[in-house]
Amino acid sequence: MTTRADDIAAIRKLADAWQAGWLEGDAQALVAMYTDDPVLMPQGQASITAKDEILASYQSVFDDYTVEGGGEVLEIEAAGDWGFFRSTYALKAVPRGGGEPIEDEGKSLFIVRRQTDGSWKIARLISNSDL
């Protein structure tokens, strides 16, 4: 049995791993952080509900760009087997083949769920730009 403080610490660790995965350009690591029934709701696109499609989406970004920047976790909550974290981001995508970087900043909401092994994974994710 974990305490709420333990759960919040575990969710923070997930949030930190998420940021590291983006900065390392590791699509496999990012997808491993999702539950088996994920819903990704990217801005300007239809929802993605299959891990292999999420992987392809992330990998296409990392094939073409190096991602720089970071974010800040603003809020974390856990209640039973569900929780969330809310964050902001400021990123620069630098084209691997040269050209002008793309900059963006915005916010994200991650709904997370405890797994049977006690770990926390991302069940739902929605992000949108402030620009």
C-alpha positions as CSV (number, residue, x, y, z in Angstrom):
1,M,0.0,0.0,0.0
2,T,1.4,3.3,-1.0
3,T,0.8,6.7,0.5
4,R,-0.5,9.7,-1.4
5,A,3.0,11.2,-1.0
6,D,4.6,8.1,-2.6
7,D,2.1,8.3,-5.5
8,I,2.9,11.9,-6.1
9,A,6.6,11.2,-6.0
10,A,6.2,8.4,-8.5
11,I,4.1,10.6,-10.8
12,R,6.8,13.3,-10.6
13,K,9.4,10.7,-11.6
14,L,7.2,9.8,-14.6
15,A,7.0,13.5,-15.5
16,D,10.8,13.9,-15.3
17,A,11.3,10.8,-17.5
18,W,8.8,12.2,-20.0
19,Q,10.9,15.4,-20.4
20,A,14.1,13.4,-20.6
21,G,12.7,11.2,-23.3
22,W,11.8,14.2,-25.5
23,L,15.2,15.8,-25.0
24,E,17.0,12.5,-25.8
25,G,14.8,12.0,-28.9
26,D,13.8,8.5,-27.6
27,A,10.4,7.6,-29.1
28,Q,10.5,4.1,-27.7
29,A,11.0,5.4,-24.1
30,L,8.1,7.8,-24.5
31,V,5.7,5.1,-25.8
32,A,6.8,2.8,-23.0
33,M,5.4,5.4,-20.6
34,Y,1.8,4.9,-21.9
35,T,-0.8,2.4,-20.8
36,D,-1.8,-0.4,-23.2
37,D,-5.0,1.6,-24.0
38,P,-3.7,5.2,-24.5
39,V,-5.3,8.2,-26.0
40,L,-3.1,11.0,-27.3
41,M,-4.9,14.1,-28.3
42,P,-2.4,16.2,-30.3
43,Q,-3.2,19.7,-31.4
44,G,-4.7,20.0,-34.9
45,Q,-4.9,16.3,-35.3
46,A,-7.3,13.4,-34.6
47,S,-6.8,11.5,-31.4
48,I,-4.4,8.6,-31.6
49,T,-5.4,5.4,-29.7
50,A,-2.8,2.8,-30.7
51,K,0.7,2.7,-29.2
52,D,2.3,1.8,-32.6
53,E,0.7,5.0,-34.1
54,I,1.9,7.1,-31.2
55,L,5.4,5.6,-31.7
56,A,5.3,6.5,-35.5
57,S,4.2,10.0,-34.7
58,Y,7.0,10.6,-32.2
59,Q,9.6,8.9,-34.3
60,S,8.8,11.1,-37.3
61,V,9.5,14.1,-35.2
62,F,12.8,12.7,-34.0
63,D,13.8,11.6,-37.5
64,D,13.6,15.2,-38.7
65,Y,14.4,17.3,-35.6
66,T,16.4,17.6,-32.5
67,V,14.3,18.8,-29.6
68,E,15.6,21.4,-27.1
69,G,13.9,23.1,-24.2
70,G,12.0,22.0,-21.3
71,G,9.0,22.4,-19.1
72,E,7.6,22.8,-15.7
73,V,5.3,20.6,-13.7
74,L,2.7,22.9,-12.2
75,E,0.4,20.4,-10.4
76,I,0.3,16.8,-9.5
77,E,-2.5,14.9,-7.9
78,A,-3.2,11.2,-7.1
79,A,-6.4,9.6,-5.9
80,G,-6.6,5.8,-5.8
81,D,-5.4,4.3,-9.1
82,W,-5.8,7.6,-11.1
83,G,-3.9,10.8,-11.1
84,F,-2.8,13.7,-13.3
85,F,0.0,16.1,-13.8
86,R,-0.3,19.5,-15.5
87,S,2.7,21.1,-17.1
88,T,3.9,23.8,-19.4
89,Y,6.5,23.5,-22.1
90,A,8.8,25.7,-24.2
91,L,10.5,23.8,-27.0
92,K,12.7,24.4,-30.0
93,A,12.7,21.8,-32.8
94,V,16.0,22.2,-34.8
95,P,15.8,20.6,-38.3
96,R,18.5,17.9,-38.6
97,G,19.0,18.9,-42.3
98,G,19.4,22.6,-41.5
99,G,16.9,25.4,-41.7
100,E,15.0,27.5,-39.3
101,P,14.1,26.0,-36.0
102,I,10.4,25.8,-35.0
103,E,9.7,27.2,-31.5
104,D,6.6,26.5,-29.5
105,E,5.3,26.9,-26.0
106,G,2.1,25.7,-24.4
107,K,0.6,23.4,-21.8
108,S,-0.2,19.7,-21.3
109,L,-2.5,17.6,-19.1
110,F,-1.4,14.0,-18.5
111,I,-4.0,11.7,-16.9
112,V,-2.1,8.8,-15.4
113,R,-3.1,5.4,-14.1
114,R,-1.5,3.0,-11.7
115,Q,-0.6,-0.3,-13.3
116,T,-0.9,-3.8,-11.7
117,D,2.8,-3.7,-10.8
118,G,2.3,-0.4,-8.9
119,S,4.0,1.8,-11.6
120,W,2.3,4.8,-13.1
121,K,1.7,5.3,-16.8
122,I,0.1,7.8,-19.1
123,A,-3.5,6.9,-20.0
124,R,-4.5,10.2,-21.7
125,L,-2.5,13.2,-22.9
126,I,-3.6,16.4,-24.4
127,S,-1.3,19.3,-25.3
128,N,-1.9,22.6,-26.9
129,S,0.2,25.6,-28.0
130,D,-0.1,29.0,-26.5
131,L,1.2,30.5,-29.8
